[in-house]
């Protein structure tokens, strides 16, 4: 039963992340996208690619969980700080 609940949470997380990632991509391509958005996105990408982690990936399960939690939170944080006109334009597509 626990495996099913965990799988359901991961599926929900993937759905949210996929939608947020698409909106972030559209916001980055928007002509009026702010510089801080590009910087924040670059920092998120560097965190994902960096061998240095808050929790090392060699630890089974826990090492990957920090990436699965922190990256979607960081993306959502950036999207909530978008100027209203850019947020509306990217959410409509």
CORPECOR-V106261 format. One record per residue. D_CENTER is the distance of its C-alpha to the mean C-alpha in Angstrom with 1 decimal. Layout:
D_CENTER + D_CENTER
//
This chain:
28.0 + 25.3 + 23.9 + 23.7 + 21.9 + 19.3 + 18.9 + 18.6 + 15.8 + 13.9 + 14.7 + 13.5 + 10.1 + 10.0 + 11.3 + 8.9 + 5.8 + 8.4 + 9.5 + 6.6 + 6.1 + 9.9 + 10.2 + 8.4 + 10.7 + 13.6 + 13.2 + 13.4 + 16.4 + 18.0 + 21.2 + 20.8 + 17.3 + 17.6 + 17.7 + 15.4 + 12.5 + 13.4 + 13.9 + 10.6 + 8.8 + 11.6 + 11.2 + 7.7 + 9.5 + 12.5 + 11.2 + 10.3 + 13.6 + 15.6 + 18.2 + 18.1 + 15.9 + 16.3 + 17.6 + 19.2 + 18.2 + 21.9 + 22.0 + 22.0 + 19.1 + 18.2 + 17.0 + 14.3 + 13.3 + 12.1 + 9.4 + 8.7 + 8.6 + 7.6 + 4.3 + 3.2 + 6.0 + 5.5 + 3.5 + 6.2 + 8.6 + 8.7 + 9.3 + 11.9 + 13.7 + 14.4 + 18.1 + 19.4 + 20.8 + 17.7 + 15.7 + 18.6 + 19.0 + 15.6 + 15.6 + 19.1 + 18.5
//
